[in-house]
């Protein structure tokens, strides 16, 4: 039933927020009353943006921040830590390659089981290969920034290495990875059936939590046996 935006105040805090948007934009267009008021195109656009981009970006950012700690910490441990020597692992490019590779695996686990949990597919190996391709592309962006700073600009200090690899390179690589993760690796265009609600998801719950809340209780699923009544 069409209602006026003024009536949205009756729907609680969410309705008040949407009513405030309608008041400020001066819109008096009626909306359709449902389980949740959606009074204006602007509100619908904000809601769509949150569901399809922002919520994923926030979770991706949390996983990425933890991965950053792993990446930067391991990079500096290899580059300036107690290992010493002039091996490939302790060079600028070698240390960054190893640290980023470890962070890639960590981030895949976090993104598969949290950020893009609803979009993950049963074919985890194919998914990981696609994830790896994108991650290597992101690592290539970071390494390119480090190479340009270290070998072209001849900025070889610890501060210069960290800025080029872990500030400029990280920012550009993060944007590159998020876009391809969201719209390719875990894109909605995939034909495979998502894991959510499947036997694989229930098996994962058993492995990681030790319980399966979705499984039917044995006493509920048991068929009645005529012999029991005799």
C-alpha angles and dihedrals in degrees: 000000000000114000135181119255089242090069092059088084087076090066098070131245094335091052092047091053093051091044089053090053090050092048094051093047091046092231119156096175114138120244135205115259113228142134088307126020116245103180106164142032087238092056091047090050092051091048092049092047091051095048097044104034119002099051090050092045092053093051090043088052093053092050089045093052091054090045088050090058089052092046099045094039094051092043093056092041091056096038101044104007133105096286093085123168130095100277122141091252092059095049119098095254094040095050092047092048093053096043093048092048091055091047091050092060092046092049093049091057092047095047095044096049100035120010097042098017094133093050101045117117132220089243094079094163093059089043091052092050091052090045089050092052091053092043092051088051089053090047089050090056090052093045091049090055091047093047092050092050097041102040107021102036091031092226100151104158123116090250093051092048092051095046095049096042104029103032112027097023093042094051094049093042092049093054090047093051098044094052093050094041093051099043103028116020094037098016122146090236091076115119095208118100111254118247093237110114095005130118089259091059091050090049090051090052090053092049097046102032104022093233140078111212092179095055116102117250112257092237091052096049097044113108117229113258118215088217090064092067094053 
